[in-house]
Amino acid sequence: MTRINTNVPALIAVNDLNRNNTELSETLRRLSSGLKINKAGDDPAGLIISELLRGQIGALNQAVNNSQRASNVLATAEGALNEVSALLVMVRELSIQASNRGALTGEEIHAAQLQLDSAVQSITRIANTTTFGGTLLLNGNLDYMTSGVSTNILDLAVHSVQFGTNEYVPVVVNVLSAAEAAGLVFTAAGLSAEQDITLEVAGNFGVETLSFTGSTANSAIMFAINTVSDATGVSAALSGDALVISSIEEGSESFVSVKSLAGSFETSLHEDPTVVAQRDTGKDANATINGSKVVASGNKISLNTTALSVDMMMESGFTGSSHFAITGGGALFQLGGGISTNEQINIGIRSIAAGRLGNSDCGYLSEITTGGRYSLIGGDTRSSLKIIDEAILQVATMRGRLGAFELNTVQTNIASLTVAIENVTAAESVIRDTDFASETAALTRAQILASAGTSVLAAANTTPQSVLQLLG
């Protein structure tokens, strides 16, 4: 059909040409921006997914930054604790030095005491001045707060708590059986007239050999055993006419052994005098914390779970139920890309001031300074050494906890998050980034089609001119 008013072939050519030009424009935009999605209309579903992935990538990157900052905090605290450890080693040397009273003058012991006082003051100063970003780390500022602690709970130390959505964490301690010392009993009232004996008395601390002549009373044997109790870890006491020989410490690691090297000296178990024995071993406490079985060493019980990590010393001989509540505190580290209990770690960092290093049993580090009951000048260096050794153990344990947290939690978390960032970024790139190989091919196709469409449109526009031949 030959028409002039309506050039249908030209309309078809224009339509195809516009579509080709649109495709060419979109291809040029993707190549110039490097993105497949430049506006929501390009890929609505892909836009939603890619934005969610972008949010996750941002959260993961921040989690890595948080973990690195946590590592810096821990390194700062550990560096200060390293200095405290060095000071405690020097204090221990001074205590050993002051014990050499036969070779030291009073002035030399006073000089050692002054040096010790300075070192202990430096430990407290480090505790009060170690900061990170204005936050004090070692003065108890990051320790946990507790309330309602039963009187039979001694030396409570809370290391880690997950509060979750709770404002506080109740803790119930149920002691089924208390720790026991090892014990042997000599039921005779003393040695007979012809009963000369030589005993080997051994315990946790060491072994000593004691000799007694016939007719020696139990009180004399008790006095001899107690004289060397600091060397053996064994003490003796009278129970009526009988002599009870026990380990000083309680728990399964404690023992008492009494062997007769010459003569006859028959002992039996203290808990069952009908059983003849030369050796006995103590027993650890049997307890639960919040229903979970604890690890016990004597009367010291420990629980280490994801939700709660705590150590405490129970009163000797106590059985029954005790309780307390953890009401707050600790250092909360956000280590994940979401805010939940699984992606947060809360740890406590106790004070290392001189008044806090030590325990209620042996005493505290502040008590070995001038004026304290265990000062070097006072002469009770045996007690001061126990306090110093306990302080060294506490600081070393704290350093170990912080080091384990940094190595096994923070550093592994950074490595895991880095891999997650790589994978999520790759997934987001597949959705949003331009594939230049395919888009370049599409560009060539669009350019050819646009050129062809232009040529076809020119041809279509010349078709109506054929009508003029009919009018001629």
C-alpha positions as a Markdown table, in Angstrom:
| # | Residue | x | y | z |
|---|---|---|---|---|
| 1 | Met | 0.0 | 0.0 | 0.0 |
| 2 | Thr | 1.4 | 3.4 | -1.0 |
| 3 | Arg | 0.6 | 6.2 | 1.5 |
| 4 | Ile | 1.9 | 9.7 | 2.3 |
| 5 | Asn | 0.2 | 10.8 | 5.5 |
| 6 | Thr | 1.3 | 7.7 | 7.5 |
| 7 | Asn | 4.8 | 6.3 | 6.9 |
| 8 | Val | 4.5 | 3.0 | 8.8 |
| 9 | Pro | 8.0 | 1.7 | 7.8 |
| 10 | Ala | 9.5 | 5.0 | 9.2 |
| 11 | Leu | 7.6 | 4.5 | 12.4 |
| 12 | Ile | 8.9 | 1.0 | 12.8 |
| 13 | Ala | 12.4 | 2.2 | 12.1 |
| 14 | Val | 12.1 | 5.0 | 14.6 |
| 15 | Asn | 10.8 | 2.6 | 17.3 |
| 16 | Asp | 13.7 | 0.2 | 16.8 |
| 17 | Leu | 16.2 | 3.1 | 16.6 |
| 18 | Asn | 14.9 | 4.5 | 19.9 |
| 19 | Arg | 15.2 | 1.1 | 21.6 |
| 20 | Asn | 18.7 | 0.7 | 20.3 |
| 21 | Asn | 19.7 | 4.1 | 21.4 |
| 22 | Thr | 18.3 | 3.4 | 24.9 |
| 23 | Glu | 20.4 | 0.2 | 25.1 |
| 24 | Leu | 23.4 | 2.1 | 23.9 |
| 25 | Ser | 22.9 | 4.7 | 26.5 |
| 26 | Glu | 22.5 | 2.1 | 29.3 |
| 27 | Thr | 25.6 | 0.3 | 28.2 |
| 28 | Leu | 27.7 | 3.5 | 28.1 |
| 29 | Arg | 26.5 | 4.4 | 31.6 |
| 30 | Arg | 27.5 | 1.0 | 33.0 |
| 31 | Leu | 30.9 | 1.2 | 31.3 |
| 32 | Ser | 31.5 | 4.8 | 32.5 |
| 33 | Ser | 30.4 | 4.2 | 36.1 |
| 34 | Gly | 31.6 | 0.7 | 36.5 |
| 35 | Leu | 28.3 | -0.3 | 38.0 |
| 36 | Lys | 25.5 | -2.5 | 36.6 |
| 37 | Ile | 23.0 | -0.8 | 39.0 |
| 38 | Asn | 23.0 | 3.0 | 38.6 |
| 39 | Lys | 19.4 | 3.5 | 39.6 |
| 40 | Ala | 16.7 | 1.4 | 41.3 |
| 41 | Gly | 15.0 | 0.7 | 38.0 |
| 42 | Asp | 18.1 | -1.1 | 36.6 |
| 43 | Asp | 17.6 | -4.1 | 39.0 |
| 44 | Pro | 15.2 | -3.5 | 41.9 |
| 45 | Ala | 15.8 | -6.9 | 43.5 |
| 46 | Gly | 19.6 | -6.8 | 43.0 |
| 47 | Leu | 19.6 | -3.3 | 44.6 |
| 48 | Ile | 17.9 | -4.5 | 47.7 |
| 49 | Ile | 20.3 | -7.4 | 48.1 |
| 50 | Ser | 23.4 | -5.4 | 47.4 |
| 51 | Glu | 22.4 | -2.7 | 49.9 |
| 52 | Leu | 22.0 | -5.3 | 52.6 |
| 53 | Leu | 25.4 | -6.8 | 51.7 |
| 54 | Arg | 26.9 | -3.3 | 51.8 |
| 55 | Gly | 25.5 | -2.8 | 55.3 |
| 56 | Gln | 27.0 | -6.1 | 56.3 |
| 57 | Ile | 30.4 | -5.2 | 54.8 |
| 58 | Gly | 30.4 | -1.9 | 56.7 |
| 59 | Ala | 29.6 | -3.7 | 60.0 |
| 60 | Leu | 32.3 | -6.3 | 59.5 |
| 61 | Asn | 34.9 | -3.6 | 58.7 |
| 62 | Gln | 33.9 | -1.9 | 62.0 |
| 63 | Ala | 34.1 | -5.2 | 63.8 |
| 64 | Val | 37.7 | -5.6 | 62.6 |
| 65 | Asn | 38.5 | -2.1 | 63.8 |
| 66 | Asn | 36.9 | -2.9 | 67.2 |
| 67 | Ser | 38.9 | -6.0 | 67.5 |
| 68 | Gln | 42.1 | -4.2 | 66.7 |
| 69 | Arg | 41.3 | -1.6 | 69.3 |
| 70 | Ala | 40.6 | -4.3 | 71.8 |
| 71 | Ser | 43.9 | -5.8 | 71.1 |
| 72 | Asn | 45.6 | -2.4 | 71.7 |
| 73 | Val | 43.8 | -2.2 | 75.1 |
| 74 | Leu | 44.9 | -5.6 | 76.1 |
| 75 | Ala | 48.5 | -4.9 | 75.0 |
| 76 | Thr | 48.5 | -1.8 | 77.1 |
| 77 | Ala | 47.3 | -3.6 | 80.2 |
| 78 | Glu | 49.7 | -6.5 | 79.6 |
| 79 | Gly | 52.7 | -4.2 | 79.2 |
| 80 | Ala | 51.9 | -2.6 | 82.6 |
| 81 | Leu | 51.5 | -6.1 | 84.2 |
| 82 | Asn | 54.9 | -7.0 | 82.8 |
| 83 | Glu | 56.5 | -4.2 | 84.8 |
| 84 | Val | 54.6 | -5.2 | 87.9 |
| 85 | Ser | 55.9 | -8.8 | 87.5 |
| 86 | Ala | 59.4 | -7.4 | 87.3 |
| 87 | Leu | 58.9 | -5.4 | 90.5 |
| 88 | Leu | 57.5 | -8.4 | 92.3 |
| 89 | Val | 60.5 | -10.5 | 91.4 |
| 90 | Met | 62.7 | -7.8 | 92.9 |
| 91 | Val | 60.6 | -7.7 | 96.0 |
| 92 | Arg | 60.9 | -11.4 | 96.4 |
| 93 | Glu | 64.7 | -11.1 | 96.1 |
| 94 | Leu | 64.7 | -8.5 | 98.8 |
| 95 | Ser | 62.6 | -10.8 | 101.1 |
| 96 | Ile | 65.1 | -13.6 | 100.6 |
| 97 | Gln | 68.0 | -11.2 | 101.2 |
| 98 | Ala | 66.4 | -9.9 | 104.5 |
| 99 | Ser | 66.1 | -13.5 | 105.7 |
| 100 | Asn | 69.9 | -13.7 | 105.8 |
| 101 | Arg | 69.9 | -12.0 | 109.2 |
| 102 | Gly | 73.1 | -13.6 | 110.4 |
| 103 | Ala | 75.1 | -11.8 | 107.7 |
| 104 | Leu | 73.2 | -8.5 | 107.5 |
| 105 | Thr | 73.2 | -5.6 | 109.9 |
| 106 | Gly | 70.1 | -3.8 | 111.0 |
| 107 | Glu | 70.9 | -0.9 | 108.7 |
| 108 | Glu | 71.1 | -3.2 | 105.7 |
| 109 | Ile | 67.7 | -4.7 | 106.5 |
| 110 | His | 66.2 | -1.2 | 106.9 |
| 111 | Ala | 67.7 | -0.3 | 103.5 |
| 112 | Ala | 66.1 | -3.4 | 101.9 |
| 113 | Gln | 62.8 | -2.5 | 103.5 |
| 114 | Leu | 63.0 | 1.0 | 102.0 |
| 115 | Gln | 63.7 | -0.4 | 98.6 |
| 116 | Leu | 60.8 | -2.8 | 99.0 |
| 117 | Asp | 58.5 | 0.0 | 100.1 |
| 118 | Ser | 59.4 | 1.9 | 96.9 |
| 119 | Ala | 58.7 | -1.1 | 94.7 |
| 120 | Val | 55.3 | -1.7 | 96.3 |
| 121 | Gln | 54.4 | 2.0 | 96.0 |
| 122 | Ser | 55.4 | 1.7 | 92.3 |
| 123 | Ile | 53.0 | -1.2 | 91.8 |
| 124 | Thr | 50.1 | 0.8 | 93.2 |
| 125 | Arg | 51.1 | 3.8 | 91.1 |
| 126 | Ile | 51.1 | 1.6 | 88.0 |
| 127 | Ala | 47.6 | 0.3 | 89.0 |
| 128 | Asn | 46.3 | 3.9 | 89.3 |
| 129 | Thr | 47.9 | 5.4 | 86.2 |
| 130 | Thr | 47.6 | 2.7 | 83.4 |
| 131 | Thr | 45.1 | 4.1 | 81.0 |
| 132 | Phe | 43.9 | 3.7 | 77.4 |
| 133 | Gly | 42.0 | 6.5 | 75.9 |
| 134 | Gly | 41.2 | 7.9 | 79.3 |
| 135 | Thr | 40.0 | 4.6 | 80.7 |
| 136 | Leu | 41.9 | 3.3 | 83.8 |
| 137 | Leu | 42.7 | -0.4 | 83.2 |
| 138 | Leu | 44.3 | -1.8 | 86.3 |
| 139 | Asn | 42.8 | 0.0 | 89.3 |
| 140 | Gly | 39.6 | -2.1 | 89.5 |
| 141 | Asn | 37.7 | 0.2 | 87.2 |
| 142 | Leu | 37.1 | -2.8 | 84.8 |
| 143 | Asp | 36.4 | -5.3 | 87.6 |
| 144 | Tyr | 33.0 | -6.7 | 88.2 |
| 145 | Met | 30.6 | -5.4 | 90.8 |
| 146 | Thr | 29.0 | -8.0 | 93.2 |
| 147 | Ser | 26.5 | -7.8 | 95.9 |
| 148 | Gly | 25.1 | -10.1 | 98.6 |
| 149 | Val | 28.2 | -12.2 | 98.8 |
| 150 | Ser | 27.8 | -14.9 | 101.5 |
| 151 | Thr | 30.3 | -14.7 | 104.3 |
| 152 | Asn | 31.6 | -18.2 | 103.7 |
| 153 | Ile | 32.8 | -17.2 | 100.2 |
| 154 | Leu | 36.4 | -15.9 | 100.4 |
| 155 | Asp | 38.6 | -14.3 | 97.8 |
| 156 | Leu | 36.0 | -14.1 | 95.1 |
| 157 | Ala | 37.3 | -13.4 | 91.6 |
| 158 | Val | 35.0 | -13.0 | 88.6 |
| 159 | His | 36.8 | -13.2 | 85.3 |
| 160 | Ser | 34.1 | -13.2 | 82.6 |
| 161 | Val | 30.3 | -12.8 | 82.6 |
| 162 | Gln | 27.8 | -12.7 | 79.7 |
| 163 | Phe | 24.9 | -10.6 | 80.9 |
| 164 | Gly | 22.9 | -10.9 | 77.7 |
| 165 | Thr | 19.6 | -9.2 | 78.3 |
| 166 | Asn | 19.8 | -9.5 | 82.1 |
| 167 | Glu | 20.6 | -6.6 | 84.4 |
| 168 | Tyr | 22.4 | -8.9 | 86.8 |
| 169 | Val | 23.6 | -12.5 | 87.0 |
| 170 | Pro | 22.6 | -14.5 | 90.1 |
| 171 | Val | 25.2 | -17.1 | 91.2 |
| 172 | Val | 24.3 | -20.0 | 93.6 |
| 173 | Val | 27.1 | -22.1 | 95.0 |
| 174 | Asn | 26.2 | -25.5 | 96.4 |
| 175 | Val | 29.0 | -27.2 | 98.4 |
| 176 | Leu | 28.1 | -30.9 | 98.7 |
| 177 | Ser | 31.3 | -31.8 | 100.7 |
| 178 | Ala | 34.1 | -29.6 | 102.0 |
| 179 | Ala | 37.8 | -30.3 | 101.2 |
| 180 | Glu | 39.6 | -32.5 | 103.7 |
| 181 | Ala | 43.2 | -32.7 | 104.8 |
| 182 | Ala | 45.1 | -36.0 | 104.7 |
| 183 | Gly | 45.3 | -37.5 | 108.2 |
| 184 | Leu | 46.8 | -40.4 | 110.1 |
| 185 | Val | 46.4 | -41.3 | 113.8 |
| 186 | Phe | 48.7 | -42.9 | 116.3 |
| 187 | Thr | 46.2 | -44.4 | 118.8 |
| 188 | Ala | 48.7 | -45.3 | 121.5 |
| 189 | Ala | 49.2 | -42.9 | 124.4 |
| 190 | Gly | 53.0 | -42.7 | 123.7 |
| 191 | Leu | 56.0 | -44.9 | 123.1 |
| 192 | Ser | 56.8 | -47.9 | 125.3 |
| 193 | Ala | 60.0 | -47.9 | 127.4 |
| 194 | Glu | 61.8 | -50.2 | 124.9 |
| 195 | Gln | 60.3 | -48.6 | 121.8 |
| 196 | Asp | 63.1 | -46.6 | 120.2 |
| 197 | Ile | 62.0 | -45.4 | 116.7 |
| 198 | Thr | 63.1 | -43.4 | 113.7 |
| 199 | Leu | 60.3 | -41.9 | 111.6 |
| 200 | Glu | 60.3 | -40.5 | 108.1 |
| 201 | Val | 57.6 | -37.8 | 108.0 |
| 202 | Ala | 56.7 | -36.6 | 104.5 |
| 203 | Gly | 54.2 | -34.1 | 103.1 |
| 204 | Asn | 53.7 | -31.7 | 100.2 |
| 205 | Phe | 56.6 | -29.5 | 101.2 |
| 206 | Gly | 59.2 | -32.2 | 101.8 |
| 207 | Val | 60.5 | -35.0 | 104.0 |
| 208 | Glu | 62.2 | -35.1 | 107.4 |
| 209 | Thr | 63.6 | -37.9 | 109.5 |
| 210 | Leu | 62.9 | -37.8 | 113.3 |
| 211 | Ser | 64.2 | -40.1 | 116.0 |
| 212 | Phe | 62.6 | -40.8 | 119.4 |
| 213 | Thr | 63.7 | -42.9 | 122.4 |
| 214 | Gly | 61.5 | -45.2 | 124.4 |
| 215 | Ser | 58.8 | -43.7 | 126.7 |
| 216 | Thr | 58.6 | -40.5 | 124.6 |
| 217 | Ala | 55.2 | -39.0 | 125.1 |
| 218 | Asn | 52.9 | -38.1 | 122.2 |
| 219 | Ser | 53.2 | -34.4 | 123.1 |
| 220 | Ala | 56.9 | -34.6 | 122.5 |
| 221 | Ile | 56.4 | -36.3 | 119.1 |
| 222 | Met | 53.8 | -33.6 | 118.3 |
| 223 | Phe | 56.3 | -30.9 | 119.2 |
| 224 | Ala | 59.0 | -32.4 | 117.0 |
| 225 | Ile | 56.7 | -32.8 | 114.0 |
| 226 | Asn | 55.4 | -29.3 | 114.3 |
| 227 | Thr | 58.9 | -27.9 | 114.6 |
| 228 | Val | 59.6 | -29.0 | 111.0 |
| 229 | Ser | 56.1 | -28.5 | 109.6 |
| 230 | Asp | 57.2 | -25.7 | 107.3 |
| 231 | Ala | 59.6 | -28.1 | 105.7 |
| 232 | Thr | 57.2 | -31.0 | 105.4 |
| 233 | Gly | 53.7 | -29.6 | 105.2 |
| 234 | Val | 52.7 | -31.9 | 108.0 |
| 235 | Ser | 51.4 | -30.9 | 111.4 |
| 236 | Ala | 50.4 | -32.8 | 114.5 |
| 237 | Ala | 47.8 | -32.4 | 117.3 |
| 238 | Leu | 46.6 | -34.4 | 120.3 |
| 239 | Ser | 43.1 | -35.8 | 120.3 |
| 240 | Gly | 42.7 | -37.2 | 123.8 |
| 241 | Asp | 45.5 | -39.7 | 124.2 |
| 242 | Ala | 45.9 | -40.2 | 120.5 |
| 243 | Leu | 48.3 | -38.3 | 118.2 |
| 244 | Val | 46.7 | -37.0 | 114.9 |
| 245 | Ile | 49.2 | -36.3 | 112.1 |
| 246 | Ser | 47.7 | -34.2 | 109.3 |
| 247 | Ser | 48.7 | -32.3 | 106.2 |
| 248 | Ile | 48.7 | -28.6 | 106.6 |
| 249 | Glu | 46.9 | -28.0 | 103.3 |
| 250 | Glu | 43.6 | -29.5 | 102.2 |
| 251 | Gly | 42.7 | -31.1 | 98.9 |
| 252 | Ser | 43.7 | -34.1 | 96.7 |
| 253 | Glu | 47.2 | -32.8 | 96.1 |
| 254 | Ser | 48.0 | -32.9 | 99.8 |
| 255 | Phe | 49.2 | -36.0 | 101.6 |
| 256 | Val | 50.8 | -37.2 | 104.7 |
| 257 | Ser | 53.2 | -40.1 | 105.0 |
| 258 | Val | 54.7 | -41.6 | 108.2 |
| 259 | Lys | 57.0 | -44.5 | 107.8 |
| 260 | Ser | 59.0 | -46.2 | 110.5 |
| 261 | Leu | 62.6 | -46.7 | 109.5 |
| 262 | Ala | 63.5 | -48.3 | 112.8 |
| 263 | Gly | 61.2 | -49.7 | 115.5 |
| 264 | Ser | 57.5 | -50.0 | 115.3 |
| 265 | Phe | 55.1 | -47.1 | 114.9 |
| 266 | Glu | 51.7 | -48.2 | 113.6 |
| 267 | Thr | 49.3 | -45.5 | 112.3 |
| 268 | Ser | 45.8 | -45.8 | 110.9 |
| 269 | Leu | 43.5 | -43.6 | 108.8 |
| 270 | His | 42.1 | -40.7 | 110.8 |
| 271 | Glu | 38.7 | -41.0 | 109.2 |
| 272 | Asp | 38.7 | -44.8 | 109.9 |
| 273 | Pro | 41.0 | -45.8 | 112.7 |
| 274 | Thr | 40.3 | -49.5 | 112.0 |
| 275 | Val | 42.3 | -49.2 | 108.7 |
| 276 | Val | 46.1 | -49.4 | 109.2 |
| 277 | Ala | 48.0 | -47.1 | 106.8 |
| 278 | Gln | 51.2 | -45.3 | 106.5 |
| 279 | Arg | 50.0 | -42.7 | 103.9 |
| 280 | Asp | 46.8 | -40.8 | 103.4 |
| 281 | Thr | 45.6 | -38.3 | 100.7 |
| 282 | Gly | 43.3 | -35.3 | 101.2 |
| 283 | Lys | 40.1 | -34.6 | 99.3 |
| 284 | Asp | 38.9 | -31.7 | 97.2 |
| 285 | Ala | 35.6 | -30.0 | 97.8 |
| 286 | Asn | 32.6 | -31.2 | 95.8 |
| 287 | Ala | 30.4 | -28.3 | 94.6 |
| 288 | Thr | 28.3 | -26.9 | 91.8 |
| 289 | Ile | 27.9 | -23.3 | 90.6 |
| 290 | Asn | 24.5 | -22.5 | 89.0 |
| 291 | Gly | 24.1 | -26.2 | 88.6 |
| 292 | Ser | 27.4 | -26.8 | 86.8 |
| 293 | Lys | 30.1 | -29.0 | 88.1 |
| 294 | Val | 33.1 | -27.1 | 89.3 |
| 295 | Val | 36.9 | -27.8 | 89.2 |
| 296 | Ala | 38.2 | -27.9 | 92.8 |
| 297 | Ser | 41.6 | -27.7 | 94.3 |
| 298 | Gly | 41.1 | -28.0 | 98.0 |
| 299 | Asn | 38.5 | -25.5 | 99.0 |
| 300 | Lys | 39.2 | -23.3 | 95.9 |
| 301 | Ile | 36.5 | -23.9 | 93.3 |
| 302 | Ser | 36.5 | -22.7 | 89.7 |
| 303 | Leu | 34.0 | -22.5 | 86.9 |
| 304 | Asn | 34.9 | -21.6 | 83.4 |
| 305 | Thr | 32.0 | -21.6 | 80.9 |
| 306 | Thr | 31.0 | -19.2 | 78.1 |
| 307 | Ala | 28.4 | -17.6 | 80.4 |
| 308 | Leu | 30.5 | -17.4 | 83.6 |
| 309 | Ser | 34.1 | -17.7 | 84.6 |
| 310 | Val | 34.8 | -17.4 | 88.3 |
| 311 | Asp | 37.1 | -18.5 | 91.1 |
| 312 | Met | 36.5 | -18.4 | 94.8 |
| 313 | Met | 37.8 | -19.9 | 98.0 |
| 314 | Met | 35.2 | -21.5 | 100.3 |
| 315 | Glu | 35.4 | -21.3 | 104.0 |
| 316 | Ser | 37.2 | -24.4 | 105.4 |
| 317 | Gly | 34.7 | -27.1 | 106.5 |
| 318 | Phe | 31.7 | -25.3 | 105.0 |
| 319 | Thr | 28.9 | -27.3 | 103.3 |
| 320 | Gly | 25.6 | -26.0 | 102.1 |
| 321 | Ser | 24.4 | -23.3 | 99.8 |
| 322 | Ser | 25.9 | -19.8 | 99.3 |
| 323 | His | 25.0 | -17.1 | 96.8 |
| 324 | Phe | 25.9 | -13.7 | 95.4 |
| 325 | Ala | 24.9 | -11.5 | 92.4 |
| 326 | Ile | 27.1 | -9.9 | 89.7 |
| 327 | Thr | 25.4 | -6.6 | 89.1 |
| 328 | Gly | 27.7 | -5.0 | 86.5 |
| 329 | Gly | 31.2 | -3.9 | 85.5 |
| 330 | Gly | 33.7 | -5.6 | 83.3 |
| 331 | Ala | 35.0 | -4.5 | 79.9 |
| 332 | Leu | 32.6 | -5.2 | 77.1 |
| 333 | Phe | 34.2 | -5.7 | 73.7 |
| 334 | Gln | 32.0 | -5.7 | 70.5 |
| 335 | Leu | 33.8 | -8.1 | 68.2 |
| 336 | Gly | 31.1 | -9.0 | 65.7 |
| 337 | Gly | 29.1 | -7.3 | 63.0 |
| 338 | Gly | 25.9 | -7.6 | 65.0 |
| 339 | Ile | 24.9 | -6.6 | 68.5 |
| 340 | Ser | 24.1 | -9.8 | 70.4 |
| 341 | Thr | 25.6 | -12.0 | 73.1 |
| 342 | Asn | 27.3 | -14.2 | 70.6 |
| 343 | Glu | 29.2 | -11.2 | 69.2 |
| 344 | Gln | 30.2 | -9.6 | 72.4 |
| 345 | Ile | 32.8 | -10.6 | 75.0 |
| 346 | Asn | 32.7 | -9.2 | 78.6 |
| 347 | Ile | 35.9 | -9.7 | 80.7 |
| 348 | Gly | 36.9 | -8.4 | 84.0 |
| 349 | Ile | 40.3 | -6.9 | 84.9 |
| 350 | Arg | 40.9 | -6.8 | 88.7 |
| 351 | Ser | 42.9 | -4.2 | 90.6 |
| 352 | Ile | 46.6 | -4.9 | 91.0 |
| 353 | Ala | 47.1 | -2.3 | 93.8 |
| 354 | Ala | 49.2 | -3.5 | 96.7 |
| 355 | Gly | 46.2 | -3.8 | 98.9 |
| 356 | Arg | 44.5 | -6.2 | 96.5 |
| 357 | Leu | 47.4 | -8.6 | 95.6 |
| 358 | Gly | 47.4 | -11.6 | 97.9 |
| 359 | Asn | 44.5 | -13.2 | 99.7 |
| 360 | Ser | 42.7 | -13.4 | 103.0 |
| 361 | Asp | 44.6 | -16.5 | 104.0 |
| 362 | Cys | 48.2 | -15.4 | 103.7 |
| 363 | Gly | 47.8 | -11.6 | 103.7 |
| 364 | Tyr | 48.2 | -8.8 | 101.2 |
| 365 | Leu | 51.2 | -7.1 | 99.6 |
| 366 | Ser | 50.6 | -3.8 | 101.4 |
| 367 | Glu | 51.2 | -5.7 | 104.7 |
| 368 | Ile | 54.9 | -6.3 | 103.9 |
| 369 | Thr | 55.7 | -2.6 | 103.8 |
| 370 | Thr | 57.0 | -0.5 | 106.7 |
| 371 | Gly | 54.5 | -0.7 | 109.6 |
| 372 | Gly | 52.9 | -3.8 | 108.2 |
| 373 | Arg | 52.6 | -7.0 | 110.2 |
| 374 | Tyr | 54.8 | -8.9 | 107.7 |
| 375 | Ser | 57.5 | -6.2 | 107.1 |
| 376 | Leu | 61.1 | -7.3 | 106.6 |
| 377 | Ile | 62.0 | -5.3 | 109.7 |
| 378 | Gly | 59.6 | -7.3 | 111.7 |
| 379 | Gly | 61.5 | -10.5 | 110.8 |
| 380 | Asp | 58.5 | -12.6 | 109.6 |
| 381 | Thr | 60.0 | -13.1 | 106.1 |
| 382 | Arg | 58.4 | -16.5 | 105.8 |
| 383 | Ser | 55.0 | -15.0 | 105.8 |
| 384 | Ser | 56.0 | -12.1 | 103.5 |
| 385 | Leu | 57.4 | -14.6 | 101.0 |
| 386 | Lys | 54.1 | -16.4 | 100.9 |
| 387 | Ile | 52.3 | -13.1 | 100.1 |
| 388 | Ile | 54.8 | -12.2 | 97.4 |
| 389 | Asp | 54.5 | -15.7 | 95.8 |
| 390 | Glu | 50.7 | -15.4 | 95.8 |
| 391 | Ala | 51.0 | -11.9 | 94.2 |
| 392 | Ile | 53.4 | -13.2 | 91.5 |
| 393 | Leu | 50.9 | -16.0 | 90.8 |
| 394 | Gln | 48.0 | -13.7 | 90.6 |
| 395 | Val | 49.7 | -11.2 | 88.2 |
| 396 | Ala | 51.0 | -14.1 | 86.0 |
| 397 | Thr | 47.6 | -15.6 | 85.9 |
| 398 | Met | 46.0 | -12.3 | 84.9 |
| 399 | Arg | 48.6 | -11.8 | 82.2 |
| 400 | Gly | 47.9 | -15.4 | 81.0 |
| 401 | Arg | 44.1 | -14.7 | 80.8 |
| 402 | Leu | 44.6 | -11.5 | 78.9 |
| 403 | Gly | 47.1 | -13.1 | 76.6 |
| 404 | Ala | 44.8 | -16.1 | 75.9 |
| 405 | Phe | 41.9 | -13.7 | 75.2 |
| 406 | Glu | 44.0 | -11.7 | 72.8 |
| 407 | Leu | 45.4 | -14.7 | 71.0 |
| 408 | Asn | 42.5 | -17.1 | 70.9 |
| 409 | Thr | 39.6 | -14.7 | 70.7 |
| 410 | Val | 40.6 | -11.3 | 69.3 |
| 411 | Gln | 43.2 | -12.4 | 66.8 |
| 412 | Thr | 41.2 | -15.3 | 65.5 |
| 413 | Asn | 38.2 | -13.1 | 65.3 |
| 414 | Ile | 40.1 | -10.6 | 63.1 |
| 415 | Ala | 41.2 | -13.4 | 60.8 |
| 416 | Ser | 37.7 | -14.8 | 60.6 |
| 417 | Leu | 36.2 | -11.4 | 59.9 |
| 418 | Thr | 38.7 | -10.6 | 57.2 |
| 419 | Val | 37.7 | -13.8 | 55.3 |
| 420 | Ala | 34.0 | -12.9 | 55.8 |
| 421 | Ile | 34.6 | -9.4 | 54.4 |
| 422 | Glu | 36.3 | -10.9 | 51.3 |
| 423 | Asn | 33.5 | -13.3 | 50.6 |
| 424 | Val | 30.6 | -10.8 | 51.2 |
| 425 | Thr | 32.4 | -8.1 | 49.1 |
| 426 | Ala | 32.7 | -10.6 | 46.3 |
| 427 | Ala | 29.0 | -11.4 | 46.5 |
| 428 | Glu | 28.1 | -7.7 | 46.4 |
| 429 | Ser | 30.5 | -7.2 | 43.4 |
| 430 | Val | 28.7 | -9.9 | 41.4 |
| 431 | Ile | 25.4 | -8.1 | 41.8 |
| 432 | Arg | 26.5 | -4.5 | 41.4 |
| 433 | Asp | 29.8 | -4.2 | 39.5 |
| 434 | Thr | 29.9 | -4.0 | 35.7 |
| 435 | Asp | 31.2 | -7.0 | 33.7 |
| 436 | Phe | 33.3 | -5.1 | 31.2 |
| 437 | Ala | 33.7 | -8.1 | 28.9 |
| 438 | Ser | 30.0 | -8.6 | 28.4 |
| 439 | Glu | 29.2 | -4.9 | 28.4 |
| 440 | Thr | 31.8 | -4.1 | 25.7 |
| 441 | Ala | 30.3 | -6.8 | 23.5 |
| 442 | Ala | 26.9 | -5.2 | 24.2 |
| 443 | Leu | 28.2 | -1.8 | 23.3 |
| 444 | Thr | 29.5 | -3.0 | 20.0 |
| 445 | Arg | 26.1 | -4.6 | 19.2 |
| 446 | Ala | 24.2 | -1.5 | 20.3 |
| 447 | Gln | 26.5 | 0.8 | 18.2 |
| 448 | Ile | 26.0 | -1.4 | 15.1 |
| 449 | Leu | 22.2 | -1.6 | 15.6 |
| 450 | Ala | 22.0 | 2.2 | 16.1 |
| 451 | Ser | 23.9 | 2.8 | 12.9 |
| 452 | Ala | 21.8 | 0.3 | 11.0 |
| 453 | Gly | 18.6 | 1.8 | 12.4 |
| 454 | Thr | 19.6 | 5.3 | 11.3 |
| 455 | Ser | 20.3 | 4.0 | 7.7 |
| 456 | Val | 17.0 | 2.1 | 7.6 |
| 457 | Leu | 15.1 | 5.2 | 8.8 |
| 458 | Ala | 16.6 | 7.3 | 6.0 |
| 459 | Ala | 15.5 | 4.6 | 3.5 |
| 460 | Ala | 12.0 | 4.5 | 5.0 |
| 461 | Asn | 11.7 | 8.3 | 4.7 |
| 462 | Thr | 12.4 | 8.1 | 0.9 |
| 463 | Thr | 9.6 | 5.6 | 0.3 |
| 464 | Pro | 6.7 | 8.1 | 0.0 |
| 465 | Gln | 8.5 | 10.0 | -2.8 |
| 466 | Ser | 7.5 | 7.1 | -5.1 |
| 467 | Val | 4.0 | 8.5 | -5.1 |
| 468 | Leu | 5.2 | 11.5 | -7.2 |
| 469 | Gln | 5.7 | 9.1 | -10.1 |
| 470 | Leu | 2.0 | 8.3 | -10.1 |
| 471 | Leu | 1.1 | 11.9 | -10.2 |
| 472 | Gly | 3.3 | 12.7 | -13.2 |
